[in-house]
Amino acid sequence: MKERIYRLLVNRIPGIRSRYIQFRDRGAGRLAGLFYLLWLYIRYFLLFDKSLRVLEHISYYEDRRLYRKDSESSLSYELCPQEYAKKLMKYDLISFDIFDTLILRPFSDPTDLFSLMGMELEYPDFRRLRIRAEKHARELHKQVGGSPEVTLEEIWKVLEKETGISAENGILVEKKWETACCYANPFFQEVFCLLKRRGKRMIAVSDMYLPGNFLRELLIRCGYEGLEEVFVSCDAGQSKHSGTLYQKIRDVYGVDCSILHIGDNPYSDGKQALSNGFSTLLYENCNTAGNRYRALDMSDVTGSMYRGIVNAQLHSGLSRFSREYEYGFVYGGLFVTGFCRFLHEYTQHAHIDKLLFFSRDGDVLLKAYRKLYPEQIKQTAYAHWSRLAAVKLTAKYYKNEYFTRFLTHKENQGYSIRRIFQSMELEDMGDGFCQSVGISPDEVLTHKNAGDIQNYLEDNWSQVLSHYEGEQKAGGQYYRSLLDGCQHAAAVDIGWAGSSAVMLRTAVRRLWGIPCKITGILAGTNSGLSHQPEIPEPFLISGELVSYLYSAWQNRDLWKFHDPDKNHNLYWELLLGSPQGSLKGFSLDENENCVLHFKRPPEHGDKIREIHRGILDFVEQYRQIEHRLGIQIPISGRDAYAPMLLALSRKNKKFMRDLEGLTDEAGIG
């Protein structure tokens, strides 16, 4: 009867079932769960919230509210390890839960480890089969009057029968991946070391199918050497969940021993420990704390690994980070790691001699790339380039781009005519124009007089171009040095039209006569909501431009979602923009050496550096995990965009608005 009621109320609608299970997993009791289930059905049937029909992680676009009152890490930061350890000193014995307390896995769902096993065993659907085999083994135990606690051998006995995989080999593979995946919780590693130095007695306790001798070795590998004992449910046939394992520990240490147990499960580590005479200190599971703020619409393993890394960093309790750091770590880290991987793979198959990381967006990208591929440092360079410099140097070839940049984009924005001519470095021609049309140089540029300026400059075009001859010569000297010996270089930029890379290609081949092919590699192109979405198309066809996140050819849902008018470009640029000023242009000094000229640095340089610190920390952690696993976990452009997709959702407008003080277009571009 209970099973029928459960199927009727919980299993009827997949999205409601998923949300109810997540709610209960966060520690909610049956009564609270019942009220939550009732609320979900009211929303679905009476309020017509049909989004509840589907699982949260497969809804078309996620729209869950992010935390914005403070940094997300502030939610889990209470005591530093020193203060935490001090609280524990009054107890005779400290008992630690193992998984999700002392030890973490780099996944938001620990069963994703089984996907890696399935990869090695070359067995389709292995993850589901492994989960089912464990459940079946527990049921068999209960049928013969035993406890539901099972050993790894018993699980694999069932799995061998169902799959044909050798149990002996399967057990070795599972232990191998557990060893590769598990690492110390940085918070408890510090606490443990402090307690150990003070001579505190400590034990570890786990409801687990892995044997105690294996877990002891695993704990030592993770830095937890010196535990007095390791109690495991599968060895004892007793569990924390039933309370019987706590009774065994009490029998070993006696009723007079004051014991504090620390763990993440409210029932087995909290209620059951208390009921058996232990003091308790609950530690919130990192993934339980963080998953409510994470992007779910991602591929299974990459998404789980991303969430696991972020949740551990923000919710282990070790550190409280700034909002800017978290913006880089959470929304930029996976993107930068994936983009660098994309760049590396492209250089291999396209035989690129050198990667040119355009200033200013290339600053943190170059640092990340060299962190991931230190052997390629000599094949990378930071290339000073900007759209402002490019339109001046290539005005001969891209006259329309020149006038669009200096006139059309500045109409009706309060710029004086004097300032417009100064920005073009044509101050001496400004007076001539004003006299010819009878206008004051202090008059504001409008859509009405912009045409007059363009006509005047077109009539004197050779004079305009002569102003840039020295800059062209200086720029040529700079890029000849960068491209010395190169036959094919790639220009790396965040986006969007790709004009900076195209203009460099023209300058290199046609203006300076350097025999080097240039390919532009963009994070993303103009989107379907851009004012001119078709601009990159010819160059994508020819292969002169390639894109990582999206284009009209790939990930078209992102191409249709990304909206420059909602500051989407600026939010991405904020992740990468350097704290240095952007390039104004080139010149030659008295010794005919190239000199670079820059705009003033953007404000909030310290906050920009915090964003970059967050990005680079994520890159390093992802690199370390892949090194431990011995495999590469691919990051598609769609996965790389997913965290930002959640941040740009309707419910998070205020979250992103808090960052708008840093998105100064003149400073970032």
Secondary structure as GFF3:
##gff-version 3
##sequence-region A 1 669
A	DSSP	alpha_helix	2	9	.	.	.	ID=ss1
A	DSSP	alpha_helix	14	25	.	.	.	ID=ss2
A	DSSP	alpha_helix	30	41	.	.	.	ID=ss3
A	DSSP	pi_helix	42	46	.	.	.	ID=ss4
A	DSSP	three_ten_helix	50	53	.	.	.	ID=ss5
A	DSSP	three_ten_helix	56	58	.	.	.	ID=ss6
A	DSSP	three_ten_helix	72	75	.	.	.	ID=ss7
A	DSSP	alpha_helix	81	88	.	.	.	ID=ss8
A	DSSP	beta_strand	93	97	.	.	.	ID=ss9
A	DSSP	beta_strand	103	104	.	.	.	ID=ss10
A	DSSP	three_ten_helix	110	112	.	.	.	ID=ss11
A	DSSP	alpha_helix	113	121	.	.	.	ID=ss12
A	DSSP	alpha_helix	126	143	.	.	.	ID=ss13
A	DSSP	alpha_helix	152	163	.	.	.	ID=ss14
A	DSSP	alpha_helix	167	181	.	.	.	ID=ss15
A	DSSP	beta_strand	183	184	.	.	.	ID=ss16
A	DSSP	alpha_helix	186	197	.	.	.	ID=ss17
A	DSSP	beta_strand	201	206	.	.	.	ID=ss18
A	DSSP	alpha_helix	212	221	.	.	.	ID=ss19
A	DSSP	beta_strand	229	232	.	.	.	ID=ss20
A	DSSP	alpha_helix	233	236	.	.	.	ID=ss21
A	DSSP	alpha_helix	244	253	.	.	.	ID=ss22
A	DSSP	beta_strand	259	263	.	.	.	ID=ss23
A	DSSP	pi_helix	266	271	.	.	.	ID=ss24
A	DSSP	alpha_helix	272	275	.	.	.	ID=ss25
A	DSSP	beta_strand	279	282	.	.	.	ID=ss26
A	DSSP	alpha_helix	286	290	.	.	.	ID=ss27
A	DSSP	three_ten_helix	291	293	.	.	.	ID=ss28
A	DSSP	alpha_helix	300	315	.	.	.	ID=ss29
A	DSSP	alpha_helix	323	326	.	.	.	ID=ss30
A	DSSP	pi_helix	327	332	.	.	.	ID=ss31
A	DSSP	alpha_helix	333	350	.	.	.	ID=ss32
A	DSSP	beta_strand	354	358	.	.	.	ID=ss33
A	DSSP	alpha_helix	362	372	.	.	.	ID=ss34
A	DSSP	three_ten_helix	374	379	.	.	.	ID=ss35
A	DSSP	beta_strand	380	383	.	.	.	ID=ss36
A	DSSP	alpha_helix	387	393	.	.	.	ID=ss37
A	DSSP	alpha_helix	399	406	.	.	.	ID=ss38
A	DSSP	three_ten_helix	408	410	.	.	.	ID=ss39
A	DSSP	alpha_helix	417	423	.	.	.	ID=ss40
A	DSSP	alpha_helix	427	437	.	.	.	ID=ss41
A	DSSP	alpha_helix	450	459	.	.	.	ID=ss42
A	DSSP	alpha_helix	461	466	.	.	.	ID=ss43
A	DSSP	alpha_helix	469	482	.	.	.	ID=ss44
A	DSSP	beta_strand	488	493	.	.	.	ID=ss45
A	DSSP	alpha_helix	499	506	.	.	.	ID=ss46
A	DSSP	pi_helix	507	511	.	.	.	ID=ss47
A	DSSP	beta_strand	517	524	.	.	.	ID=ss48
A	DSSP	alpha_helix	537	542	.	.	.	ID=ss49
A	DSSP	beta_strand	545	550	.	.	.	ID=ss50
A	DSSP	alpha_helix	556	561	.	.	.	ID=ss51
A	DSSP	three_ten_helix	564	566	.	.	.	ID=ss52
A	DSSP	alpha_helix	568	576	.	.	.	ID=ss53
A	DSSP	beta_strand	583	588	.	.	.	ID=ss54
A	DSSP	beta_strand	594	598	.	.	.	ID=ss55
A	DSSP	alpha_helix	605	629	.	.	.	ID=ss56
A	DSSP	alpha_helix	637	647	.	.	.	ID=ss57
A	DSSP	three_ten_helix	650	652	.	.	.	ID=ss58
A	DSSP	alpha_helix	653	657	.	.	.	ID=ss59
A	DSSP	three_ten_helix	660	662	.	.	.	ID=ss60
A	DSSP	alpha_helix	665	668	.	.	.	ID=ss61
###
